[in-house]
Amino acid sequence: MHESILSTLAPENWPFSLEFLPQPAYMVGGAVRDAILGRTREYLDLDFVIPSKAVKVARAIAHHYKAGFVLLDAERQIARVVFPHATADFAQQEGNSLEVDLYRRDFTVNAIAYNPHTQEIIDPLQGYADLQQGILRMVSPANLKDDPLRLMRGYRQAAQLGFTIEPATQAAIRSLASHISKVAAERVRVEIGYLLANSQGTPWIASAWEDGLLAPFFKNATRESLLKLAAVDNAAALLTENWQQLGVQLQEYVRDSIKTTWLGIAKLACLVNPDPELAEIELQELTYSRAEIRGVTTALKLLPQLRVVDMSLREQYFLFHDANIVFPATAVLAVALDNLVEAMSGDKPLHTAVETKARCCLIWAPLINRYLNPDDLVAHPTPLVSGKELIIALDIPASPIIGQLLTEIGVAQAEGKVSTATEAIAFARQLLKG
């Protein structure tokens, strides 16, 4: 049963030579689990357990391959070596044998080890059987309590693997839920980020809320918040079907350094206070970045405007100016909430595709089409003149009035009233007189 698994885990696929590992040494965790499941990924994430001198081994590998070295935990002897397309973590064995170490892990599927020297699979907790059945089963309640982040990680791994959580394990998580508040907000935020990233995570966020894991972090989340999350997934599917480019943008990261997508921003807006100022405080406490907070608060601020039918060109101009790159998140949130309100106000089910598509075309298609057209002067104005040019041409000092004039020129350009620099300056002169 292990031939394909062994070829996946083979040292030939590692970024370093097996010679650097002492005997015995074991690969554990996600890499072994994913190899058994036949899941491959471009970026290798390897975890090794070594009986002694784990940091020394990691340092030697990093030095030889001129790779990055990070000491993760000096006391517990854990270090990371960072290669261009892989990371390898080296940890000192907990306890006096590998089995003791495996019995201290979170779930049975993560407690399978592979000895690269002997090509032996070590599975004392029958994790292989649970993998075959698609079940996430705890090693013990005490292990979950030891690191309460494991409570949330269970939902994240179930979502990522498409597994179910074994009933006794879910009952244990529920009973230990209060311990989650001991975990640093940023650690929980990472797990929630995974769950917000795609639609498979939505039912598991609902389960985490039902089981008491979200309340300490998202105090304003309600059952309606969970309905909003599902509505955002449906709206994203609808918008992607009609505007593929918008779908691509929803999956893009807020920034290269911030691995939250614009779809994730729209979902995050469902879990916080709908008041942008209160949402900002809430997200700051959860240690979200300025870019993520700005994304959520901008979407919440602009929602009422986006749902106005028959906006004037002037109103559209200011909407796009304020939304900027947050427009895709704002649009998907608006479509989702409109559909949800429709469904909750009558007996209609959430997301009747034909009706939602019709409303989508009526209300949002003109705005979305504008946003996706780089040459549209309402959504993407190209300045006819600069502030400096206005100061020189009109012989006026630098002041906030310059910014106001530039804005009015932009609106006039969008409305087709001016189209050249000369016309723009004449328009600004007229505004100053008037």
C-alpha positions as a Markdown table, in Angstrom:
| # | Residue | x | y | z |
|---|---|---|---|---|
| 1 | Met | 0.0 | 0.0 | 0.0 |
| 2 | His | 3.0 | 2.3 | 0.5 |
| 3 | Glu | 4.8 | 2.3 | -2.9 |
| 4 | Ser | 3.4 | 5.5 | -4.3 |
| 5 | Ile | 3.6 | 7.1 | -0.8 |
| 6 | Leu | 7.3 | 6.2 | -0.5 |
| 7 | Ser | 8.1 | 7.6 | -3.9 |
| 8 | Thr | 6.4 | 10.9 | -3.0 |
| 9 | Leu | 8.4 | 11.2 | 0.3 |
| 10 | Ala | 11.7 | 9.9 | -1.2 |
| 11 | Pro | 14.7 | 12.0 | -0.3 |
| 12 | Glu | 15.4 | 12.6 | -4.0 |
| 13 | Asn | 12.5 | 15.1 | -3.9 |
| 14 | Trp | 13.9 | 17.0 | -0.9 |
| 15 | Pro | 15.9 | 20.2 | -1.2 |
| 16 | Phe | 18.8 | 18.6 | 0.8 |
| 17 | Ser | 20.6 | 15.3 | 1.0 |
| 18 | Leu | 19.6 | 12.5 | 3.3 |
| 19 | Glu | 23.2 | 12.3 | 4.4 |
| 20 | Phe | 22.6 | 15.3 | 6.6 |
| 21 | Leu | 20.0 | 13.5 | 8.7 |
| 22 | Pro | 21.2 | 11.3 | 11.6 |
| 23 | Gln | 19.8 | 7.8 | 12.2 |
| 24 | Pro | 17.1 | 7.6 | 13.3 |
| 25 | Ala | 15.2 | 10.6 | 11.9 |
| 26 | Tyr | 11.6 | 10.8 | 11.0 |
| 27 | Met | 9.4 | 12.8 | 8.7 |
| 28 | Val | 6.0 | 13.6 | 10.4 |
| 29 | Gly | 2.9 | 15.6 | 10.0 |
| 30 | Gly | 1.3 | 17.2 | 6.9 |
| 31 | Ala | 3.8 | 16.0 | 4.3 |
| 32 | Val | 3.3 | 12.3 | 5.3 |
| 33 | Arg | -0.5 | 12.8 | 5.5 |
| 34 | Asp | -0.7 | 14.5 | 2.1 |
| 35 | Ala | 1.6 | 11.9 | 0.5 |
| 36 | Ile | -0.8 | 9.1 | 1.7 |
| 37 | Leu | -3.8 | 11.1 | 0.3 |
| 38 | Gly | -2.0 | 11.7 | -3.0 |
| 39 | Arg | -2.1 | 15.4 | -2.5 |
| 40 | Thr | 0.8 | 17.3 | -4.1 |
| 41 | Arg | 1.9 | 20.9 | -3.8 |
| 42 | Glu | 4.5 | 22.9 | -5.5 |
| 43 | Tyr | 5.9 | 24.3 | -2.3 |
| 44 | Leu | 7.3 | 21.6 | -0.1 |
| 45 | Asp | 6.6 | 21.9 | 3.6 |
| 46 | Leu | 8.6 | 19.2 | 5.5 |
| 47 | Asp | 8.7 | 18.4 | 9.2 |
| 48 | Phe | 11.3 | 16.2 | 10.8 |
| 49 | Val | 11.7 | 14.8 | 14.3 |
| 50 | Ile | 15.2 | 14.0 | 15.5 |
| 51 | Pro | 16.1 | 12.3 | 18.9 |
| 52 | Ser | 18.7 | 14.9 | 19.7 |
| 53 | Lys | 20.6 | 18.0 | 18.4 |
| 54 | Ala | 17.8 | 19.1 | 16.0 |
| 55 | Val | 18.9 | 22.7 | 15.9 |
| 56 | Lys | 22.5 | 21.7 | 15.2 |
| 57 | Val | 21.3 | 19.5 | 12.3 |
| 58 | Ala | 19.2 | 22.3 | 10.9 |
| 59 | Arg | 22.0 | 24.8 | 11.2 |
| 60 | Ala | 24.4 | 22.5 | 9.3 |
| 61 | Ile | 21.9 | 22.0 | 6.5 |
| 62 | Ala | 21.2 | 25.8 | 6.2 |
| 63 | His | 25.0 | 26.5 | 6.2 |
| 64 | His | 25.8 | 23.9 | 3.5 |
| 65 | Tyr | 23.0 | 24.9 | 1.2 |
| 66 | Lys | 23.3 | 28.7 | 1.9 |
| 67 | Ala | 19.6 | 28.6 | 2.9 |
| 68 | Gly | 17.7 | 30.7 | 5.4 |
| 69 | Phe | 17.8 | 29.6 | 9.1 |
| 70 | Val | 15.2 | 30.5 | 11.7 |
| 71 | Leu | 15.4 | 29.4 | 15.4 |
| 72 | Leu | 11.7 | 28.9 | 16.2 |
| 73 | Asp | 12.0 | 27.6 | 19.8 |
| 74 | Ala | 15.4 | 27.4 | 21.5 |
| 75 | Glu | 14.0 | 25.7 | 24.6 |
| 76 | Arg | 12.1 | 22.9 | 22.7 |
| 77 | Gln | 14.9 | 22.8 | 20.1 |
| 78 | Ile | 12.9 | 23.6 | 17.0 |
| 79 | Ala | 14.4 | 25.3 | 13.9 |
| 80 | Arg | 13.4 | 26.0 | 10.3 |
| 81 | Val | 15.5 | 26.0 | 7.1 |
| 82 | Val | 14.1 | 28.0 | 4.3 |
| 83 | Phe | 14.8 | 27.0 | 0.7 |
| 84 | Pro | 13.6 | 28.8 | -2.5 |
| 85 | His | 10.7 | 26.3 | -3.0 |
| 86 | Ala | 10.5 | 24.5 | 0.4 |
| 87 | Thr | 10.8 | 24.9 | 4.1 |
| 88 | Ala | 12.0 | 22.1 | 6.4 |
| 89 | Asp | 11.3 | 22.2 | 10.2 |
| 90 | Phe | 13.5 | 20.2 | 12.5 |
| 91 | Ala | 12.2 | 19.5 | 16.0 |
| 92 | Gln | 13.7 | 17.6 | 19.0 |
| 93 | Gln | 11.7 | 14.4 | 19.7 |
| 94 | Glu | 9.3 | 14.9 | 22.6 |
| 95 | Gly | 9.7 | 12.1 | 25.1 |
| 96 | Asn | 12.2 | 9.2 | 25.0 |
| 97 | Ser | 10.8 | 7.5 | 21.9 |
| 98 | Leu | 9.1 | 8.4 | 18.6 |
| 99 | Glu | 5.8 | 6.8 | 19.8 |
| 100 | Val | 5.7 | 9.1 | 22.8 |
| 101 | Asp | 6.1 | 12.0 | 20.4 |
| 102 | Leu | 3.3 | 10.8 | 18.1 |
| 103 | Tyr | 1.0 | 10.3 | 21.1 |
| 104 | Arg | 1.4 | 14.0 | 21.9 |
| 105 | Arg | 0.1 | 15.2 | 18.5 |
| 106 | Asp | -3.3 | 16.7 | 17.7 |
| 107 | Phe | -5.1 | 14.3 | 15.3 |
| 108 | Thr | -4.3 | 10.7 | 14.3 |
| 109 | Val | -3.9 | 11.7 | 10.6 |
| 110 | Asn | -1.0 | 13.9 | 11.7 |
| 111 | Ala | 0.6 | 11.3 | 13.9 |
| 112 | Ile | 2.0 | 9.1 | 11.1 |
| 113 | Ala | 5.8 | 9.1 | 10.7 |
| 114 | Tyr | 8.1 | 8.0 | 7.9 |
| 115 | Asn | 11.7 | 6.8 | 8.4 |
| 116 | Pro | 13.6 | 7.9 | 5.3 |
| 117 | His | 16.6 | 5.7 | 6.2 |
| 118 | Thr | 14.5 | 2.5 | 6.4 |
| 119 | Gln | 11.5 | 3.6 | 4.2 |
| 120 | Glu | 9.3 | 2.5 | 7.1 |
| 121 | Ile | 5.9 | 4.0 | 7.9 |
| 122 | Ile | 5.2 | 4.2 | 11.6 |
| 123 | Asp | 1.5 | 4.5 | 12.5 |
| 124 | Pro | 0.7 | 3.6 | 16.1 |
| 125 | Leu | -2.6 | 5.5 | 16.2 |
| 126 | Gln | -4.1 | 4.0 | 13.0 |
| 127 | Gly | -4.1 | 7.4 | 11.3 |
| 128 | Tyr | -3.9 | 5.6 | 7.9 |
| 129 | Ala | -7.3 | 4.1 | 8.5 |
| 130 | Asp | -8.8 | 7.5 | 9.4 |
| 131 | Leu | -7.3 | 9.0 | 6.3 |
| 132 | Gln | -8.9 | 6.2 | 4.2 |
| 133 | Gln | -12.3 | 7.0 | 5.8 |
| 134 | Gly | -11.9 | 10.8 | 5.6 |
| 135 | Ile | -12.1 | 11.3 | 9.4 |
| 136 | Leu | -10.4 | 13.7 | 11.7 |
| 137 | Arg | -10.0 | 12.1 | 15.1 |
| 138 | Met | -8.2 | 13.5 | 18.1 |
| 139 | Val | -5.4 | 11.7 | 19.7 |
| 140 | Ser | -6.7 | 12.8 | 23.1 |
| 141 | Pro | -8.7 | 15.7 | 24.7 |
| 142 | Ala | -5.6 | 16.5 | 26.8 |
| 143 | Asn | -3.6 | 17.1 | 23.7 |
| 144 | Leu | -6.2 | 19.6 | 22.4 |
| 145 | Lys | -6.3 | 21.4 | 25.7 |
| 146 | Asp | -2.4 | 21.6 | 25.8 |
| 147 | Asp | -2.5 | 23.9 | 22.7 |
| 148 | Pro | -6.1 | 25.2 | 22.3 |
| 149 | Leu | -5.3 | 26.5 | 18.8 |
| 150 | Arg | -5.7 | 22.8 | 17.8 |
| 151 | Leu | -9.4 | 23.3 | 18.5 |
| 152 | Met | -9.7 | 25.7 | 15.6 |
| 153 | Arg | -7.1 | 23.9 | 13.5 |
| 154 | Gly | -9.5 | 20.9 | 13.5 |
| 155 | Tyr | -12.1 | 22.8 | 11.6 |
| 156 | Arg | -9.5 | 24.3 | 9.2 |
| 157 | Gln | -8.0 | 20.9 | 8.4 |
| 158 | Ala | -11.4 | 19.3 | 8.0 |
| 159 | Ala | -12.2 | 22.1 | 5.4 |
| 160 | Gln | -8.9 | 21.7 | 3.6 |
| 161 | Leu | -9.0 | 17.9 | 3.4 |
| 162 | Gly | -12.7 | 17.6 | 2.8 |
| 163 | Phe | -13.0 | 15.4 | 6.0 |
| 164 | Thr | -15.6 | 15.1 | 8.7 |
| 165 | Ile | -14.8 | 15.5 | 12.4 |
| 166 | Glu | -15.4 | 12.3 | 14.4 |
| 167 | Pro | -18.3 | 12.9 | 16.8 |
| 168 | Ala | -16.4 | 12.3 | 20.0 |
| 169 | Thr | -13.7 | 14.7 | 18.8 |
| 170 | Gln | -16.2 | 17.4 | 18.0 |
| 171 | Ala | -17.8 | 16.9 | 21.4 |
| 172 | Ala | -14.4 | 17.3 | 23.0 |
| 173 | Ile | -13.7 | 20.5 | 21.0 |
| 174 | Arg | -17.1 | 21.9 | 22.2 |
| 175 | Ser | -16.4 | 21.1 | 25.8 |
| 176 | Leu | -12.9 | 22.8 | 25.6 |
| 177 | Ala | -14.1 | 25.8 | 23.5 |
| 178 | Ser | -13.6 | 28.3 | 26.4 |
| 179 | His | -9.8 | 27.6 | 26.3 |
| 180 | Ile | -9.5 | 29.2 | 22.8 |
| 181 | Ser | -9.5 | 32.6 | 24.4 |
| 182 | Lys | -6.0 | 31.8 | 25.8 |
| 183 | Val | -4.6 | 31.7 | 22.3 |
| 184 | Ala | -3.0 | 34.8 | 20.8 |
| 185 | Ala | -5.4 | 36.5 | 18.4 |
| 186 | Glu | -2.9 | 36.5 | 15.5 |
| 187 | Arg | -2.6 | 32.7 | 15.7 |
| 188 | Val | -6.4 | 32.2 | 15.5 |
| 189 | Arg | -6.6 | 34.8 | 12.7 |
| 190 | Val | -4.3 | 32.6 | 10.5 |
| 191 | Glu | -6.7 | 29.6 | 10.9 |
| 192 | Ile | -9.8 | 31.8 | 10.2 |
| 193 | Gly | -8.0 | 33.1 | 7.2 |
| 194 | Tyr | -7.8 | 29.6 | 5.7 |
| 195 | Leu | -11.5 | 29.1 | 6.4 |
| 196 | Leu | -12.4 | 32.4 | 4.7 |
| 197 | Ala | -10.3 | 31.6 | 1.6 |
| 198 | Asn | -12.8 | 29.4 | -0.1 |
| 199 | Ser | -16.4 | 28.1 | 0.0 |
| 200 | Gln | -15.4 | 24.8 | 1.6 |
| 201 | Gly | -14.5 | 26.7 | 4.8 |
| 202 | Thr | -17.9 | 28.4 | 5.2 |
| 203 | Pro | -19.8 | 25.5 | 6.8 |
| 204 | Trp | -16.8 | 24.9 | 9.1 |
| 205 | Ile | -16.8 | 28.5 | 10.2 |
| 206 | Ala | -20.5 | 28.0 | 11.0 |
| 207 | Ser | -19.6 | 24.9 | 13.1 |
| 208 | Ala | -16.8 | 26.8 | 14.9 |
| 209 | Trp | -19.4 | 29.5 | 15.8 |
| 210 | Glu | -22.0 | 26.9 | 16.9 |
| 211 | Asp | -19.3 | 25.2 | 19.0 |
| 212 | Gly | -18.3 | 28.4 | 20.8 |
| 213 | Leu | -14.9 | 29.0 | 19.1 |
| 214 | Leu | -15.6 | 32.3 | 17.3 |
| 215 | Ala | -17.3 | 34.3 | 20.0 |
| 216 | Pro | -14.2 | 35.3 | 21.9 |
| 217 | Phe | -12.8 | 36.9 | 18.7 |
| 218 | Phe | -15.8 | 37.9 | 16.7 |
| 219 | Lys | -18.1 | 39.2 | 19.4 |
| 220 | Asn | -20.6 | 40.6 | 16.9 |
| 221 | Ala | -21.0 | 37.4 | 14.8 |
| 222 | Thr | -24.5 | 36.0 | 14.8 |
| 223 | Arg | -26.4 | 33.3 | 13.0 |
| 224 | Glu | -27.2 | 35.9 | 10.4 |
| 225 | Ser | -23.5 | 36.5 | 9.9 |
| 226 | Leu | -23.2 | 32.9 | 8.9 |
| 227 | Leu | -26.0 | 33.2 | 6.4 |
| 228 | Lys | -24.1 | 36.3 | 5.0 |
| 229 | Leu | -21.0 | 34.1 | 4.5 |
| 230 | Ala | -22.9 | 31.6 | 2.4 |
| 231 | Ala | -24.5 | 34.4 | 0.5 |
| 232 | Val | -21.1 | 35.8 | -0.4 |
| 233 | Asp | -20.0 | 32.4 | -1.7 |
| 234 | Asn | -23.1 | 32.3 | -3.9 |
| 235 | Ala | -22.7 | 35.8 | -5.1 |
| 236 | Ala | -19.0 | 35.2 | -5.9 |
| 237 | Ala | -19.9 | 32.2 | -8.0 |
| 238 | Leu | -22.6 | 34.3 | -9.8 |
| 239 | Leu | -20.3 | 37.2 | -10.5 |
| 240 | Thr | -17.5 | 34.9 | -11.7 |
| 241 | Glu | -19.9 | 33.2 | -14.0 |
| 242 | Asn | -20.9 | 36.5 | -15.6 |
| 243 | Trp | -17.6 | 38.5 | -15.3 |
| 244 | Gln | -14.6 | 36.1 | -15.2 |
| 245 | Gln | -12.2 | 39.0 | -14.7 |
| 246 | Leu | -14.0 | 40.1 | -11.6 |
| 247 | Gly | -13.8 | 36.5 | -10.3 |
| 248 | Val | -10.0 | 36.5 | -10.9 |
| 249 | Gln | -9.7 | 39.7 | -8.9 |
| 250 | Leu | -11.7 | 38.3 | -6.0 |
| 251 | Gln | -9.1 | 35.6 | -5.7 |
| 252 | Glu | -6.2 | 38.0 | -5.7 |
| 253 | Tyr | -4.4 | 38.9 | -2.5 |
| 254 | Val | -4.9 | 42.3 | -0.9 |
| 255 | Arg | -1.1 | 42.6 | -1.1 |
| 256 | Asp | 1.7 | 40.2 | -2.0 |
| 257 | Ser | 2.7 | 40.3 | 1.7 |
| 258 | Ile | -0.8 | 39.8 | 3.0 |
| 259 | Lys | -2.3 | 36.4 | 2.0 |
| 260 | Thr | -6.0 | 37.5 | 2.4 |
| 261 | Thr | -8.0 | 37.6 | -0.8 |
| 262 | Trp | -10.6 | 40.2 | -1.7 |
| 263 | Leu | -13.2 | 37.5 | -1.3 |
| 264 | Gly | -11.8 | 36.9 | 2.2 |
| 265 | Ile | -12.2 | 40.7 | 2.9 |
| 266 | Ala | -15.9 | 40.5 | 1.9 |
| 267 | Lys | -16.4 | 37.5 | 4.2 |
| 268 | Leu | -14.6 | 39.2 | 7.0 |
| 269 | Ala | -17.0 | 42.1 | 6.7 |
| 270 | Cys | -19.8 | 39.6 | 7.5 |
| 271 | Leu | -18.3 | 38.7 | 10.8 |
| 272 | Val | -17.7 | 42.1 | 12.3 |
| 273 | Asn | -19.8 | 45.0 | 13.5 |
| 274 | Pro | -21.6 | 46.5 | 10.4 |
| 275 | Asp | -20.6 | 50.0 | 11.7 |
| 276 | Pro | -17.2 | 50.7 | 10.0 |
| 277 | Glu | -15.7 | 52.6 | 13.0 |
| 278 | Leu | -16.6 | 49.8 | 15.4 |
| 279 | Ala | -15.4 | 47.2 | 12.9 |
| 280 | Glu | -12.1 | 49.0 | 12.7 |
| 281 | Ile | -11.6 | 48.7 | 16.5 |
| 282 | Glu | -12.6 | 45.0 | 16.4 |
| 283 | Leu | -10.2 | 44.2 | 13.6 |
| 284 | Gln | -7.3 | 46.1 | 15.3 |
| 285 | Glu | -7.8 | 44.0 | 18.4 |
| 286 | Leu | -7.5 | 40.9 | 16.2 |
| 287 | Thr | -4.2 | 42.3 | 14.8 |
| 288 | Tyr | -5.3 | 42.5 | 11.2 |
| 289 | Ser | -3.1 | 44.7 | 9.0 |
| 290 | Arg | -4.0 | 48.2 | 8.0 |
| 291 | Ala | -4.6 | 47.1 | 4.4 |
| 292 | Glu | -7.1 | 44.4 | 5.5 |
| 293 | Ile | -8.9 | 46.8 | 7.9 |
| 294 | Arg | -9.1 | 49.4 | 5.2 |
| 295 | Gly | -10.6 | 46.8 | 2.8 |
| 296 | Val | -13.3 | 45.8 | 5.3 |
| 297 | Thr | -14.2 | 49.3 | 6.5 |
| 298 | Thr | -14.3 | 50.7 | 2.9 |
| 299 | Ala | -16.6 | 47.9 | 1.8 |
| 300 | Leu | -18.9 | 48.5 | 4.8 |
| 301 | Lys | -19.0 | 52.3 | 4.2 |
| 302 | Leu | -19.8 | 52.0 | 0.5 |
| 303 | Leu | -22.5 | 49.3 | 0.8 |
| 304 | Pro | -25.4 | 51.7 | 1.0 |
| 305 | Gln | -24.2 | 53.7 | -2.0 |
| 306 | Leu | -23.6 | 50.6 | -4.1 |
| 307 | Arg | -27.2 | 49.5 | -3.7 |
| 308 | Val | -28.7 | 52.8 | -5.0 |
| 309 | Val | -30.5 | 52.3 | -8.4 |
| 310 | Asp | -30.0 | 55.0 | -11.1 |
| 311 | Met | -26.8 | 56.7 | -9.7 |
| 312 | Ser | -25.8 | 59.9 | -11.5 |
| 313 | Leu | -22.4 | 59.9 | -13.2 |
| 314 | Arg | -21.2 | 62.2 | -10.4 |
| 315 | Glu | -22.3 | 59.7 | -7.7 |
| 316 | Gln | -20.6 | 56.9 | -9.6 |
| 317 | Tyr | -17.4 | 58.9 | -10.0 |
| 318 | Phe | -17.2 | 59.4 | -6.2 |
| 319 | Leu | -18.1 | 55.8 | -5.5 |
| 320 | Phe | -15.3 | 54.5 | -7.7 |
| 321 | His | -12.9 | 57.1 | -6.2 |
| 322 | Asp | -13.7 | 55.9 | -2.7 |
| 323 | Ala | -13.8 | 52.2 | -3.5 |
| 324 | Asn | -10.7 | 52.0 | -5.7 |
| 325 | Ile | -9.2 | 48.5 | -5.4 |
| 326 | Val | -11.8 | 47.4 | -2.8 |
| 327 | Phe | -14.5 | 47.5 | -5.5 |
| 328 | Pro | -14.6 | 43.7 | -6.1 |
| 329 | Ala | -15.1 | 43.0 | -2.4 |
| 330 | Thr | -17.7 | 45.7 | -2.1 |
| 331 | Ala | -19.6 | 44.5 | -5.2 |
| 332 | Val | -19.7 | 40.8 | -4.1 |
| 333 | Leu | -20.8 | 41.9 | -0.6 |
| 334 | Ala | -23.6 | 44.1 | -2.0 |
| 335 | Val | -24.9 | 41.4 | -4.3 |
| 336 | Ala | -24.8 | 38.9 | -1.4 |
| 337 | Leu | -26.6 | 41.1 | 1.1 |
| 338 | Asp | -29.2 | 42.1 | -1.5 |
| 339 | Asn | -30.0 | 38.5 | -2.3 |
| 340 | Leu | -30.1 | 37.7 | 1.4 |
| 341 | Val | -32.5 | 40.5 | 2.2 |
| 342 | Glu | -34.7 | 39.4 | -0.7 |
| 343 | Ala | -34.7 | 35.8 | 0.6 |
| 344 | Met | -35.4 | 36.7 | 4.2 |
| 345 | Ser | -38.2 | 39.2 | 3.3 |
| 346 | Gly | -40.3 | 36.5 | 1.7 |
| 347 | Asp | -40.6 | 32.8 | 1.3 |
| 348 | Lys | -38.0 | 32.6 | -1.5 |
| 349 | Pro | -34.9 | 30.5 | -1.0 |
| 350 | Leu | -31.5 | 32.1 | -0.8 |
| 351 | His | -29.9 | 32.6 | -4.2 |
| 352 | Thr | -32.6 | 31.8 | -6.8 |
| 353 | Ala | -30.1 | 32.1 | -9.6 |
| 354 | Val | -32.4 | 33.5 | -12.3 |
| 355 | Glu | -33.8 | 36.2 | -10.1 |
| 356 | Thr | -30.4 | 37.2 | -8.7 |
| 357 | Lys | -28.9 | 37.3 | -12.2 |
| 358 | Ala | -31.7 | 39.6 | -13.3 |
| 359 | Arg | -31.2 | 41.9 | -10.4 |
| 360 | Cys | -27.5 | 41.8 | -10.9 |
| 361 | Cys | -27.8 | 42.9 | -14.5 |
| 362 | Leu | -30.3 | 45.7 | -13.6 |
| 363 | Ile | -28.4 | 47.2 | -10.6 |
| 364 | Trp | -24.7 | 46.2 | -10.7 |
| 365 | Ala | -23.9 | 45.3 | -14.4 |
| 366 | Pro | -23.3 | 49.0 | -15.4 |
| 367 | Leu | -21.0 | 49.6 | -12.5 |
| 368 | Ile | -19.1 | 46.3 | -12.9 |
| 369 | Asn | -18.7 | 46.9 | -16.6 |
| 370 | Arg | -17.3 | 50.4 | -15.9 |
| 371 | Tyr | -14.9 | 49.0 | -13.3 |
| 372 | Leu | -13.6 | 46.3 | -15.6 |
| 373 | Asn | -13.1 | 48.8 | -18.5 |
| 374 | Pro | -9.6 | 50.4 | -17.9 |
| 375 | Asp | -10.6 | 53.2 | -20.4 |
| 376 | Asp | -13.8 | 54.2 | -18.5 |
| 377 | Leu | -13.3 | 57.8 | -17.3 |
| 378 | Val | -15.9 | 57.4 | -14.5 |
| 379 | Ala | -14.2 | 54.4 | -12.9 |
| 380 | His | -10.6 | 55.1 | -14.0 |
| 381 | Pro | -10.2 | 58.9 | -14.6 |
| 382 | Thr | -7.0 | 60.0 | -16.3 |
| 383 | Pro | -6.1 | 63.5 | -15.1 |
| 384 | Leu | -6.2 | 66.2 | -17.7 |
| 385 | Val | -4.0 | 68.6 | -15.6 |
| 386 | Ser | -1.9 | 68.4 | -12.5 |
| 387 | Gly | -2.2 | 70.5 | -9.4 |
| 388 | Lys | 1.0 | 72.3 | -10.3 |
| 389 | Glu | -0.3 | 73.2 | -13.7 |
| 390 | Leu | -3.5 | 74.7 | -12.2 |
| 391 | Ile | -1.4 | 76.8 | -9.7 |
| 392 | Ile | 0.7 | 78.2 | -12.6 |
| 393 | Ala | -2.2 | 78.7 | -15.1 |
| 394 | Leu | -4.6 | 80.3 | -12.6 |
| 395 | Asp | -1.9 | 82.1 | -10.6 |
| 396 | Ile | -3.2 | 80.9 | -7.2 |
| 397 | Pro | -1.3 | 79.6 | -4.2 |
| 398 | Ala | -1.2 | 75.9 | -3.1 |
| 399 | Ser | -4.2 | 75.2 | -0.9 |
| 400 | Pro | -7.0 | 72.6 | -0.5 |
| 401 | Ile | -8.9 | 74.4 | -3.2 |
| 402 | Ile | -6.5 | 72.8 | -5.8 |
| 403 | Gly | -7.7 | 69.3 | -4.8 |
| 404 | Gln | -11.3 | 70.4 | -5.0 |
| 405 | Leu | -10.8 | 71.9 | -8.5 |
| 406 | Leu | -9.0 | 68.7 | -9.7 |
| 407 | Thr | -12.0 | 66.6 | -8.4 |
| 408 | Glu | -14.5 | 68.8 | -10.2 |
| 409 | Ile | -12.5 | 68.6 | -13.4 |
| 410 | Gly | -12.5 | 64.8 | -13.1 |
| 411 | Val | -16.3 | 64.8 | -12.7 |
| 412 | Ala | -16.7 | 67.2 | -15.6 |
| 413 | Gln | -14.4 | 65.0 | -17.8 |
| 414 | Ala | -16.5 | 61.9 | -16.8 |
| 415 | Glu | -19.7 | 63.8 | -17.8 |
| 416 | Gly | -18.1 | 64.8 | -21.2 |
| 417 | Lys | -18.0 | 68.5 | -20.4 |
| 418 | Val | -14.2 | 68.8 | -20.8 |
| 419 | Ser | -11.7 | 66.7 | -22.7 |
| 420 | Thr | -8.5 | 68.7 | -23.0 |
| 421 | Ala | -6.1 | 70.4 | -20.6 |
| 422 | Thr | -7.1 | 73.8 | -22.1 |
| 423 | Glu | -10.8 | 73.1 | -21.4 |
| 424 | Ala | -10.0 | 71.8 | -18.0 |
| 425 | Ile | -8.1 | 75.0 | -17.0 |
| 426 | Ala | -10.9 | 77.2 | -18.5 |
| 427 | Phe | -13.5 | 75.1 | -16.5 |
| 428 | Ala | -11.5 | 75.6 | -13.3 |
| 429 | Arg | -11.2 | 79.4 | -13.9 |
| 430 | Gln | -15.0 | 79.5 | -14.3 |
| 431 | Leu | -15.5 | 77.6 | -11.0 |
| 432 | Leu | -13.2 | 80.1 | -9.2 |
| 433 | Lys | -15.2 | 83.1 | -10.5 |
| 434 | Gly | -18.6 | 81.4 | -9.8 |
